[in-house]
Amino acid sequence: MHRYLRAIGFSALKNRKEVNELLAYVIRHAQEKSYTTLDDSDEILFSEYLMDFMPGVGLGVRGDYNEDNQFIFNYYFPYCKGAQISSYEEVSVERHAEKESYAGVCDDVKIGVSLIFYLQNVIPYLQREHTGRLPSKGTSLALGGLSVEGRILLPLAKNEAEKRRSRKESASRSKRMAAARNGDEDAMESLTLEDIDTYSNISKMILKQDVLTLVDTYFMPYGVECDQYSILGEIIGFEMFENKLSGENVWLMTLCCNDLFFDVAINAKDLIGEPQAGRRFKGVIWMQGQINFPE
């Protein structure tokens, strides 16, 4: 059973039989159906069925149609689609080894690490690859995440002058990181010295203060799976939805984490605290993304 089914409101599923009944329901009542061929022979029709149980949050089923027009189930995945653009940086895509699913990689200077995510819109990507329209310029990336455990933290106390200074410093750092990535040695040296100073200051302050009062947001890889992250992000927007099939409540939050905007869905049972704009969400997420290809 997929670990993140509970994130979209299916925490009560007990066994494989109930999961299979849910997947059959999705296939019969899917709101989006997509198909494409996987090779030049056109013998295998790769298929995807998507069903939203609340806005932008739902379940997907993928499989193949064989030459006898029989659907062969491959795998399923819960998803949370991002409602806004998270990045305009170039994205590269790699296939997973064990099945016809894909991971995207985006080197966005805002977070300082290569962002790896589970690709949601596989069919449009395969169609472009099959017709030789990759790489494609002018793409954007919309990110969404699922979480099965999280908590709400109070915001850091900042006045308007401190907020403006923080935004200015963040913009300056992003410019220097972009320059360093292009080989600017002065930018590399400046960033290195800044990191040394930050480490020195935090090492002194951590003796008397809690780390969550020193760090506003963070974005770090988590565990052995490359598309899972431990995050601390500011809540920009939030809304509770009811899963129309299970009746469970799910929080859908828009977060700003290291100047990266994305949506996160979490079962209300798994969230400690009440979301409010300005408060912070701390938890582990499974990062997903949708590449928006130009028309």
Secondary structure, DSSP 8 states (H G I E B T S, - for coil): --GGGGGGT-TT--SHHHHHHHHHHHHHH-SEEEEEESSTT---EEEEEEEEEETTEEEEEEEEE-TT--EEEEEEEEEE--SS--B-S-EEEEE-SSSS-EEEEE--TTTSS-EEEEES-HHHHHHHHHTT--S-SS-EEEEEEEEEEEEEE------HHHHHHHHHHHHHHHHHHHHHHTT-HHHHHHHHHHHHHHHHHHHHHTTTS-HHHH-S-EEEE-SSSTTEEEEEEEEEEEEEEE-TTT--EEEEEEEEETTEEEEEEEEGGGEES---TT-EEEEEEEEEEEEE---
